[in-house]
Structure formats: structure tokens, C-alpha cells
Amino acid sequence: MTKLTYYTATTLDGFLADPDDSLAWLLRQQIDDDGPFNYGQFIAGIGAIVMGSTTYEWVLRNDPEPWSYTVPAWVLTSRVLDIPEGADVRLASGDVRTVYSRMVEAAGGRDLWVVGGGNLAGQFADAGLLDEIIVSIAPVTLGSGKPLLPRRLDLRLAETSRNRAFVCARYQVLGRLREDR
């Protein structure tokens, strides 16, 4: 069964990026590319991805290749954005359930990844579509910035490990916080 995962990194105080959308705090951390919760192993099981426009534009500015993803990608945006030549990028807006259905079809039985940001992952959680969160927690605090996941959710810790500077955890999403139901 296809599963939707929010795979990301965060600061200890729960931010994905600083107020200026910088990830400098993340890019200076030590990580073992072959260690626990590594990107290569994760991406090998992914059949389609989704991200918000801020994440998309960050990837375009910072990736050494014009577009490094080989699976279909959806970008949720209300704007018209440039798409690199040859990239399978689909711009979408509106209800995430429609995008989810299209992603499942395109993924051909493989899993789905919410690349970022936190509010987008929250929209999938609100719709009951987010299955798990895999998060690598860096030894840094920012005090403010873009939150990891601005929602009230109950989670179940499924697995933990350490990858050099990071504490890594896999959580199953149980749904809205019990007190909010």
C-alpha cells in the first residue's frame, strides 16, 4: 500500500528554515550518507513527490543540477513558475486530496514524499493522508523561522537512531490531537 511520508530535517526548537528561508544551519551539519535514515535509501522507494512553491524555488536556486528528481513532482502554488527543461513538474493548487490521488496513480505502487514545507505537510495531515513523519533533528536552535509542522497531531514513535550530528526518528501519524477531536 502506498504511504505518504514527510521526510525532513529540523532544528531542536522545531524549525525547518530561518525567517529568511535559509538552510545554512542544516548544510553545515555532519551526516553519514550511508547511515541510519539516509536519503539514498529513502528516495529509492519513492514514486512521486510534492512540495510547496518556497521549497521548489529553494531547490531550483541551490541544487547543482537543473532538476535532480527523477520521479513526477507536484508543486502546490497559486503562481505560474518556471519549470526546468525535461523535468516532470506539475503545478497544482487547491485541495491536496486531488493532488494525492494523482500522485498515487503516478507512483505505480511506490511511496510518496512531502518534500516541504511544514504547512503543506499539515494540509495532508488535515485531510487524513499523511502516514508518517521521518525527521532528523539537528543540534542547533534558531528561535524563530518556518515551523516543522504547525498542526496539533498525535504521533506514535516507531523507530529512532543517530546519524552523526542528528537524532533521527520515525513517527506514525495517528491523527488530530485526541483533545481536539
C-alpha positions in Angstrom: 0.0 0.0 0.0 1.3 3.4 -0.9 2.3 5.6 2.0 2.8 9.3 2.3 5.8 10.4 4.3 7.0 13.8 5.4 10.8 13.3 5.4 12.7 16.3 6.6 15.2 17.8 9.0 14.5 20.3 11.8 16.3 22.3 14.4 16.0 21.2 18.0 13.4 24.0 18.5 11.3 22.8 15.6 12.1 25.0 12.6 12.8 23.9 9.0 14.4 27.2 7.9 15.2 30.5 9.5 12.9 33.5 8.9 14.7 34.2 5.6 14.2 30.6 4.3 17.9 29.9 4.8 19.0 26.3 5.5 22.6 27.3 6.3 22.1 25.7 9.8 21.4 22.4 8.1 24.0 22.3 5.4 26.9 22.6 7.9 25.8 19.5 9.9 27.7 16.3 9.7 25.8 13.3 8.4 26.8 9.8 7.2 25.3 9.4 3.7 25.1 5.7 4.3 24.0 5.9 7.9 20.6 5.4 9.5 17.6 7.2 7.9 19.8 8.1 4.9 18.4 9.9 1.9 19.6 7.4 -0.7 17.7 4.5 0.9 14.6 6.7 1.5 14.4 8.1 -2.1 14.8 4.6 -3.6 11.3 3.8 -2.5 9.6 7.0 -3.6 7.5 7.1 -6.8 6.2 10.7 -6.6 6.9 13.9 -4.6 5.1 17.1 -3.6 6.4 20.4 -2.3 5.3 24.0 -1.8 6.5 26.8 -4.0 9.0 28.1 -1.4 10.7 24.7 -1.3 10.6 24.4 -5.1 12.2 27.7 -5.6 14.9 26.9 -2.9 15.7 23.6 -4.8 16.0 25.4 -8.1 18.4 28.0 -6.6 20.5 25.6 -4.6 20.6 22.3 -6.5 23.8 21.9 -8.6 21.7 20.2 -11.3 18.7 22.0 -13.0 16.4 19.3 -11.5 17.7 16.2 -9.8 14.4 14.4 -9.1 13.6 11.5 -11.4 10.0 10.9 -10.2 6.9 13.0 -11.0 6.8 16.1 -8.8 3.9 18.3 -7.9 4.3 21.9 -6.7 1.4 23.4 -4.9 1.3 27.1 -5.8 -1.1 29.8 -6.8 1.6 31.3 -9.1 3.0 30.5 -12.5 6.5 29.1 -12.0 9.3 28.2 -14.4 9.9 24.5 -14.9 13.4 23.2 -15.9 13.5 21.7 -19.3 12.9 17.9 -19.2 11.7 18.0 -15.5 8.4 16.2 -14.7 7.0 19.0 -12.6 3.3 19.6 -12.4 1.9 22.9 -10.9 -1.3 22.5 -8.9 -3.5 24.4 -6.5 -6.5 23.7 -4.4 -7.4 20.6 -2.3 -4.4 18.3 -1.5 -6.7 15.2 -1.9 -6.8 15.8 -5.7 -3.0 16.0 -5.8 -2.7 13.0 -3.6 -4.9 10.9 -5.9 -2.8 11.9 -8.9 0.4 11.2 -7.0 -0.7 7.7 -6.0 -1.6 6.9 -9.7 1.8 8.2 -10.9 3.8 6.4 -8.2 2.8 3.0 -9.5 2.7 1.4 -6.1 5.7 3.1 -4.7 5.6 5.6 -1.8 5.0 9.4 -1.8 7.1 12.1 -0.2 6.1 15.6 1.1 9.4 17.3 0.5 8.3 20.5 2.3 7.2 22.7 3.8 5.6 22.2 7.2 2.2 23.8 6.3 1.9 21.6 3.2 2.6 18.5 5.3 -0.1 19.8 7.7 -2.6 20.1 4.9 -2.1 16.4 4.1 -2.4 15.6 7.8 -5.6 17.6 8.0 -7.0 15.5 5.1 -6.0 12.3 6.9 -3.5 11.4 4.2 -0.1 11.8 6.0 1.0 8.3 7.2 4.4 9.0 8.7 7.0 11.6 9.6 10.7 10.9 9.4 12.6 13.7 11.0 16.3 14.3 11.6 16.9 16.7 14.5 20.0 18.9 14.3 21.9 20.2 17.3 21.0 23.8 16.7 18.2 26.3 17.7 17.0 29.2 15.7 14.4 30.8 18.0 12.1 31.6 15.0 11.6 30.6 11.4 9.4 28.2 9.4 7.9 25.6 11.7 8.4 21.9 11.3 4.6 21.1 11.3 2.2 23.7 12.5 -0.5 21.3 13.5 -1.7 19.5 16.6 -1.3 15.8 16.0 -1.0 12.6 17.9 2.0 10.5 16.8 3.5 7.1 17.7 7.2 6.8 17.9 8.1 3.8 15.7 11.9 4.0 15.4 14.9 6.1 16.5 18.6 6.2 15.6 21.6 8.6 15.5 23.3 9.7 12.3 26.4 11.6 13.3 25.1 15.1 14.4 21.4 14.1 14.0 18.9 12.3 16.2 16.6 10.6 13.7 13.0 9.4 14.4 10.2 7.8 12.5 6.7 8.6 13.7 3.4 7.1 12.6 0.7 9.8 12.3 -2.4 8.8 14.4 -4.5 11.8 13.6 -5.5 15.1 15.2 -4.5 15.5 18.8 -7.0 13.5 20.9 -8.1 16.6 22.9 -9.1 18.3 19.6 -11.3 15.5 18.3 
